[in-house]
Amino acid sequence: MENLKNCIKKNLDWFINSGVMVPENGLWGVAERLAVKSGNRALELILESFPAWSDQDDCYVIEQRRADCNFQTAWLFLKAEKLFPGNGYGDIGKNILDFLYFRSGLLERNPDAPIPANWNWSHIKQESTVYFDDEAWCILIQLNIAGEFPELDRKYQMRKWAYRLAESLYAGVMDKENKVNWRGNLQLPHWGALAAMALAQAATDETRKKYQKFCLDYFTNLTCPNVSEDAYALIGAVNCALKLDKEIFFPIAKKHADTLISKFDPDNGFPPSEHARETPTGKNLVDTIYTVNWSLLGLREFGLIAGKEYSAYADKLIALLCRIQDTADNKHFYGCWRGMFDINTGSWGGGDLFEGGGNSIYTGWTNAPISLCFLHEYDHASMF
């Protein structure tokens, strides 16, 4: 457990020292990621596709402030204050929330808007850009923070905005013609299962029946094209089992957990990178943007209700991630998890696409979720 604690501390220090937060106290939120310069064949496309960046010596800070990444990071720092009191981590988490609700302009407060209570994808987009997966994390984390820190719920009205967004999300997943232009392919669990995860979290006496029907219809006969999608499916199904109906959704979660485990390399103890649309692929590649991070979250949560047979695989991933955490003598990298690790060479790498690969270091989706899993493991607690 002490090793786990040290890994969390190093990652928190990376957030503060790496340049992803300017200023370092989170007042203006957290950037999406770092793009490493050296050997990055996707760099030109990254800078063209995401035209808000700061030039550092050996990397670019990809500056767009995404609501989901900021919520993930805020939750991480709020939780970290309990493990490391007196380091100011809680203040950083609150500053990021201040940015989100009071400085960013990302929250759609107009009840008559096409998608009420949504969080726009990024501050660099003037038009409304709303993704199923990002909004799902915004719902879940607002509700989790509100439950654990009621004083923050009173300050930001987090439950109110989360429940309103859940209704917007439900309208979006039920709108087969997509009249209001939600983004993301619901047939893939990356978007659809995360929507189910969020609706399960937001279900109330008034909404439970319709949310559960969507979730059950969604998971019935769901097929996953790669191990990354099985990880997302597992995450969604586990929360449905916890929040809606364990008898119905536990077998669904088990199916995806078993498929995920069947892909684990028996020697190295991790699932391969198969998500070819957004990241390089290979059995030797530890993908921390789309695969290993979410496999850890899903298997750890499922292990809490299914037992050691499954939590043992989460333990393997925790051990792997602790082992490969970056130790470069460089403030931009020390303490982070980069986007991909090549187990054959024992180094970060394996190629790059403009949203995935070893030279992209994400704040949300990689570093914050991994550390959040570690924090909950340390506390023997569920993230849901």
N, C-alpha and C positions, 0 to 999 in steps of 0.2 A: 504493500500500500504506500510505503514511503516513496518508491520509485514512481508510482502513479502521481503522487502529490508533486514531485519534482518536475515531471513532464508538464503538468498543468501550469505550474509556476513559470517555467521557461516559455510556454506558449503565451501566457499573459504578458510577459515581458516583451515578447516579439510584437504583439499588437501595439504596445506603447512605444517601442524603440525603432520599429521598422520603417516608419513614414506613412503607414496606412491611415493613421489618425493625425490630422493637423488642425488644431493643436493636439498634443498627446493626451489631453484630458477628455476627449470625445465631444467637445462642444459643437463641432461641426461634423459629427458622425464619423463613419469609417468607410474607406474606399472599398471597391469591389475586390481588387487583387493587385498583386505585383506581377509584372511581365518581365522576366529575366531577359537581358539582352544577349548574352553569350550563347551561341548555338541555337537560337530560337528562330527556326525557319518560318514560323507563323507571325513573326513580330510585325511585319509591314501590314498584314491583314488585320491584326489586333488593333493597331493604332488607327487604321482606316475605319474599322467597324465600330470602335469605341472612342470617338474623338474628344475625349476629355482625359488628359493625362499630364503628369508632371515627370520631367526628365531627371533621373538620378544617375549616379556614376555607372552602376552596373544593372540597373533595372528602370522600368517605367512604373509609376504608380497610376494604375487605371482608376481614375478618380470618381467615376459615377457612383453616387450614393443610392444604393438599392435598399428599399425598405426591408426586404426579407433579411439581407445580410446584416443590416443594422439591428433589427430585432434579435437575431441570433447572437450577435456580439453583445448587445445590451444585457440579454439574459445571462450570458456567460459571466460578465463582470459582476452582475448583481449576485449570482450564485457564489462567485469566487470570494466575495467579501466575507462570507460565512466561514470559508476554509482558511482564508488569509486575512484576518481582521487587522485593521490599522494601516493597510497599504493604499487606501484610497480607491480600491476597485469598485466599491459600491457607488462612489461619486461619479466614476467614469460611466457606469451603466446608466445612472440617472441623467447624466449629461447627454448621452446618446438618445435617450427617450425624449428629453427636451428638444433635441434637434429634430427628431421625427415628428413630434406633435406641434411644436411651436416655431420651428425655423425652416423646415424643409419644404413645406408646401406640397408634400406628397399625398396627404390624406384628402380624399374627396368628401367634403363635409356637406355638400348640397344634396338634400334628400331627394331632389327631383332629377339628379344626374342619371345618365343611362346605367351606371353601375355605382350605386350609393355606397359610401364608406370604403371604397377601394383605395389601395395604396399604389400610386403610379409607379411603374417599373424603376424609374430613375429620374433624378433632377435634370438630366440632360435632354429629356424628352418633353417638349411643350404639349404634344398631343397625348391623349389618354392611351397608355400602353399597359394592359392588364393581363397577367398570366395566371393560369389556374394554380400552378405549383407555388409561385411566390406568394399569392394571396392565401393559400392554404397555411403556409408557415406563419404569416402575419396573424391569422385567426388563432392558431394553436398557441403561439407564444404570448399574444396579448392575454389570452385566458389563463395561461399558466402563471405569468407574472402577476396578474390580478389576484389569483388565488393565493399566491405565496407572499405577496407584498400588497396588502389591501390599501395601504396609504397611497401607493402609486395608482391603484385603480381609482381612488377618489380624485387624485390630481389630474389624471389623463382621461378618465371615463373609459377605461380600456374594455371593460365588458360590453358597454353600450356599442362601441365601434366594432368589436369582434362579432357580436350577435347580428348587427346590421350587415356586416360584410358576409357573414355566413348565409344570410337570406339572399344576398346578391349572388354569392357563389352557387347556391342551390338553383336560383333562377338561371344562372349560366349553364350549369351542367344539364338542366332539363330543356334548354332551348336548342333543339336539334338543328335549327336553321342558323344559329349563332348570330342573331339579329344585332346584338350590341358589340360584337367583335371581341369576345374573349379570345385569348391566344393560348395555344397548346393543344395537342392531339389527345383527347380524352381516352382514346383506345389504348394508349400507352400508360402504364401505371405511374410513370414519372409525373404525369399530370392528373390522371383520373384517380389513382389510388391515394395520392396526397389530398385530393379534394375530399375523398371519403374519410381520410384521417381527420381532416379539419371539421367536417360535418359531424362526425362522431363526437369530437371534443365539444362542439357547440350545441349538441342536442339538448333541448329542454322538453318539459312536459308538452308544450305546444307543437314543437317541431320534430320530436323523436320519431314519430310514425313515418312521416314522409322522408326524413333523412335516412332512416334505416331501410326503407324500401329502395331508395336510390342505391345505397351501398350494397344491398343484397343483389339487386339486378346487375350492378356493375361487376361484382366479383364472380357471378355465375358464368361459368364457361370462359373465364378470362384466360388468355394465353399470353405468355411473355416471350419476346424474341431473343432476350439475352439475360445474363445474370444480373445486370444492373436493374433491369425492369422487375425481376423477381424480388430484388431487395426493396424496391419501392412498394411493390405489391404486399410484401410481408409487413412493412411499416403500417400501411393503411389497414390491413386486415387485423393486425394485433390491436390497434386502437378501437376498431369496431368491436372486437371481442371483449375488450375491457369496458367500453362505454355503452354498447348497444345490446348485444346478445352473445354471450360466450358460447352457448351451445351451437349457434349457427356459424359464427365466424372463426371459432378456434380451429375447426378442421380446414377451413380455407387458409388460415395463417400457416398451419402445419404443412399443407401442400407446398406452399412457396418456400417455407423454411427448409423442407426436405430437398427441394430442387436446388436451392442455394447451396446447401451443404454438399450435395452431390458433385458440385463443381469445384469444391476446394481441392487444391493440389495437396496430395497426401504428405509430400516432403516439406513444402514450404508453408502450408497452412493458411492459404488465402485463395479467394476466388479470382479467376483471370479477368483481365480487361477485355470486354466483348462489345462495348458500346461504340461501334465504329462510326456512327454518325457524328459524334462530338469529341472522340478521343482516340489515340492510337490503341491498337489491340495486340494482345499476346498473353500467353500463359505465364510469362515471366514478369509481367508488368503489374505493379501494385497501383491501381487507379484510385486516388483519394478524392476525386471530384464527383464521380458517378457510381462507384462500386464499393470499395472497401469501407468508406465512411458510412454509407447507408446499410451495408451488410452488418456492420458492427451495431448500429442503432437497432435494426430490426431483430437480429439474433439475440442481442442482450435483452431487449424488451420481451421477446417471446420466451427466452429462457427463464424470466421471472415468473411466468405462469406455467411453463411446460417442463421446467426442471433442468438438471445439470447436463442432460444429453445435448441440449441446445446451447446452454450458457457456456459450455466448454469451448464451443467454436467462437463465441464472442471473446472468450479469454485468449484464444489464439491470436485474434486480431488486435486485441489490446497489447499483447506482448510484442507483436510485429510492429505496431505503430510506435510503441515506446523505443524499440530498437532502432528504427530508421529516422526518428525525429532529427531534424537538421542540427548539426553541430558546427557549421561553418563559422569561421572567425570573421563575421560580417553581420552588422546590426540588421541588415535587410533580410537575413535568412536564419540567423541563429534562433532556434526554438520553434520554428514553423514546420509544417508539413507541406512540401511542394505537391504539385498535382500528380506526379507519377514517379515511382521508384522502380528501377530495373534490378530485379533480384539477382540476375546473372552477373551483373557488373558490380553490384553492391553500392550503387550510386543513383542519384536522382537523374532521370532521363527516360528515354524510350520514344522520343518524338514529340511533336507538337501539332495541334490544330488550334484554330483561333479561340476556342473556348475550353480546350482541354490539353493535357500533356504536362510534362515535367517542368516546363518553364512558366507555368501559370500558378500563382500561389494565392488562392482565394481566402478571403477573410471569412465570409459566410460560406456555407456548403462544404467547406473542408475544415479549416482550422477551428472555427467556433463550434460546429457540431461535434467534432472529435473531442475537443476539450469538455464540452457539455456531457458527452457520454462518460468521459473519465470522471468528471465531478459527481455524476449520479452513481457511478460504480463505487466511488470512494464513500458515498453516503448510503450505499445499499438502497437506492431509491429508483423509482421509475420516472422517466422523462414525460410520461403521459399522466 
